[in-house]
Amino acid sequence: MSDEPPPGTARATKTASAADHAHYRRVLGHFATGVVAVVGRDTETGEPVGMVANSFVLASASPPLISFCMARTSSSWPRMRGSGRIGVVVLSEAQRAVSAGLAGRGRDKFRDLEWTESPSGLPVPVGGLAELECEVTAELPAGDHEIVLCRVVRTELLPCDEGPLLSYRGGYGAFGTEQGGAAADPAG
């Protein structure tokens, strides 16, 4: 079996290095991943704060732990990290505008969003697939990001029939419920 690409296709190979950041991001962009909103309250003002992450993963089923990565340049994460609890909302394919709004810069990202409050008062964008309420247990330095590890304290499936919002090759995509139906539990 040959490692050569099929005729007529280009093959871009480079050594991964900080010098070619754009190529590295393009390569990793070929991995489709779900998009979540990380939400909380500003520790000083109590205002809703949010951002998006596509590095969200199940870290452990028992105890229930999740993790995601935050850029060290984030202006939103420092505003909510010390609040005790944060929320993670799995975004639906209908929430592209929500993702774009929370990914932008600025302080009042919730001004034009339809949102409600979780039982503990966290801001939750309306239209998501699932919600997790978490306590931050650790932050680990990882280059230009921080890996955030959280203990899940509450979960809820939200009433939404949409498929998930996916990130792929720098853009958004969808995997409708009619395409996938019920999936097997990858953890067991």
N, C-alpha and C positions, 0 to 999 in steps of 0.2 A: 504494500500500500504506500502510495507516494504522499509526501507532505505538500506537493505542489498544488497551487490553486487551479480550478478548472480553467480551460482556455478562455481567454477574453475577460478574465477578472484580474484586478490589480491586487497585489499583496503588499501591505505596508508593514514592514517590520523595523523596529527600532529598539534600542536598549532603553528600558525604563529609567529615567533620570529626571531630576528636578529641572534640567535644562529644557526638556521638551514636555512641559506641563499640558499643553493643548493636545498633543498626541495621546498622552496617558489618559486624559479625560475622555477623548473620543473612543479609545479602546474600551474603557470601563463602561461607557455609555451604551455599549452593546448588550449589557446585562439589564433586562427588564426588571423593574422593581416597583413595588407599591409606593404610594405617596401618603404620608400622614401629616396631620397638623399637630404640632406640639403647642399646647395652650396653658396659660396660667394667669396669675395676677401680678402686677407690678408690686414689688415688696415695699415701695415707698408711697405710691399713690392709690393702689388697689385697682387701677385701670386694667382692662383685659389686655393681654399680651399674647402674641402668637407668631409662629414661624412654621415652615415646612421642613420635612426630612424625608429622604428616600433611602436612608440607611437604617431603617427600623428592623429589628430582628427579635425573635424569641430567644432569650439567653438561657432560660431554664423553665421547665414545666413545674418542677417541685424543688425548691419554692418557686412561685411564679415571678420570674424576672424578665424584663425586656431591656433592650439597649438601643441607642441611636447615637449618631455623631452630630456634633455641632461645630461649625467653623469658629475658630478663635476670634474671628472678626465680627461675629454676630453681635448686633446691638440689642437684640431681644432677649437672648438667653441670660445675660447678666441681670436683667430686670426681673426675671421670675425665678431664678435658680434657688434663692434662699427662702422661697415662700412656703416650703414644707411639702406641698403637693402640686403636681402638674397633671394635665390631661393629655392623652394621645387619642386623636380621632382618625380612624381609617377613612380616607376620603373616597367618595364615589366618583364615577366617571362624569357625573353632572356637575362636579365641583371644581372644574378647571379654573374658573374665575376666583374661587376661594383660595386655591393653591397659589395662583399668581399674585393675589392681593397679600397673602401672608408671607410670600417669599420676597416681597419688595421691601424697600427701606422706608422708615418713617415710624412715628410713634403711635398713631391712631389707625391701625390696620383694621379694626373692627367697625369703624364708622359706617362703612357701606356694606357690611356683611349682615345677613340675617343669622342671629345666634340666640341661644338660650343658655341657662345656667344648669350645671350638674347639681346633684343633691348637696354637694359641698361648696357650691358657688363658683366653680370654674366655668369660664366661657366656652361654649361648645357650638361651633358652626353647624347650622341646620343642614341636614341632607347627607350626613355621613353614614357609613355602614356599621361602625362599631366604635365604642368609646372605652378607654381604660383610664382609670385614675391611679396615679402612681406616686410613690415617695422616692426621691432621689437617694440612692445609697452610696454611689461612688462616681467620681469623675477621673478618668485616666488620660493623661496627655498622649496624643497620637499625632505627631507632626503638626500640621496646621489646623488640626481638629482636636476636640475633646470627645472621648467615648463616655457617654453617660449611661450608667447602669441604674435601673429603677426596680423597686419591688412593687408589683401590681397589688392594689388593695381593693379595687372594684372594677367589674367589667359589665358591659351592657351591649347587646345587639340592638341596633337602632332600626326603626321601621323604614327600610329603604329597599326597593327592588332593583336598583341599578347595579352594575358591575363595578369593580374597583377602578380607581384612577391609577394609571401606570406611567412611569417615567421610562423613556427609551430613546437613546440617541439624541438627548438634549431636548426632547419634546414630550408631549403627552400622548397616551394611547389608552385603549379600553379593552377589557376582556369581559364582554357582556355575559350576563347570567345564562342566556340561551346557549352560549358557546361552551361554558364549562360545567354548568349545573352544579351539583354537589361534588365537592372534591374530597378525597380521602384525607384523613388527618395525618400530616407528615410526621408528627411526633409519636404516633403509635397506632 
